[in-house]
Amino acid sequence: MSEKKDASEKKVSWWQGIKAEFKKIVWPDKKSLLRETIAVFITTIMLAIIIVLMDYVVKFGIDLII
């Protein structure tokens, strides 16, 4: 019987820990969120362009070899 009580106490303690961690979250303001979103979008586009260019270069190199 004590094992069930211990497990129940651990679940409650775990849940309280989760709630405490969520209270520590600091959400960004709209201006910061917009800047970070734009930065991620631009970085994603740049990486996509680099990957496409590298793909064409490798494909061109393989075509030259074959």
C-alpha positions as CSV (number, residue, x, y, z in Angstrom):
1,M,0.0,0.0,0.0
2,S,2.9,2.4,0.8
3,E,4.3,1.9,-2.8
4,K,1.1,3.3,-4.3
5,K,1.2,6.3,-2.0
6,D,4.9,6.9,-2.8
7,A,4.1,6.8,-6.6
8,S,1.2,9.2,-6.1
9,E,3.4,11.6,-4.1
10,K,6.1,11.4,-6.9
11,K,3.5,12.3,-9.5
12,V,2.3,15.3,-7.5
13,S,5.8,16.4,-6.9
14,W,6.7,16.0,-10.6
15,W,3.6,18.0,-11.6
16,Q,4.4,20.8,-9.1
17,G,7.9,20.9,-10.6
18,I,6.5,21.3,-14.1
19,K,4.2,24.0,-13.0
20,A,7.1,25.8,-11.2
21,E,9.2,25.6,-14.4
22,F,6.4,27.0,-16.6
23,K,6.1,30.0,-14.2
24,K,9.8,30.8,-15.0
25,I,9.1,31.2,-18.7
26,V,9.7,34.7,-20.0
27,W,7.9,35.2,-23.3
28,P,9.4,37.7,-25.8
29,D,7.7,40.9,-26.7
30,K,6.2,41.4,-30.2
31,K,9.2,43.3,-31.5
32,S,11.7,40.7,-30.5
33,L,9.5,37.9,-31.7
34,L,9.1,39.6,-35.1
35,R,12.9,40.2,-35.4
36,E,13.7,36.6,-34.4
37,T,11.1,35.2,-36.8
38,I,12.5,37.3,-39.7
39,A,16.1,36.1,-38.8
40,V,15.0,32.5,-38.9
41,F,13.1,33.0,-42.2
42,I,16.1,34.6,-43.8
43,T,18.5,32.0,-42.5
44,T,16.3,29.2,-43.8
45,I,16.1,30.8,-47.2
46,M,19.9,31.3,-47.4
47,L,20.6,27.7,-46.3
48,A,18.1,26.5,-48.9
49,I,19.9,28.5,-51.6
50,I,23.3,27.2,-50.5
51,I,22.1,23.6,-50.5
52,V,20.5,24.0,-54.0
53,L,23.8,25.5,-55.4
54,M,25.9,22.8,-53.8
55,D,23.5,20.2,-55.3
56,Y,23.9,21.7,-58.8
57,V,27.7,21.9,-58.4
58,V,27.9,18.2,-57.3
59,K,25.6,17.2,-60.1
60,F,27.6,19.1,-62.7
61,G,30.8,17.5,-61.4
62,I,29.4,14.0,-61.5
63,D,28.1,14.7,-65.1
64,L,31.6,15.7,-66.1
65,I,33.1,12.6,-64.7
66,I,30.5,10.3,-66.3
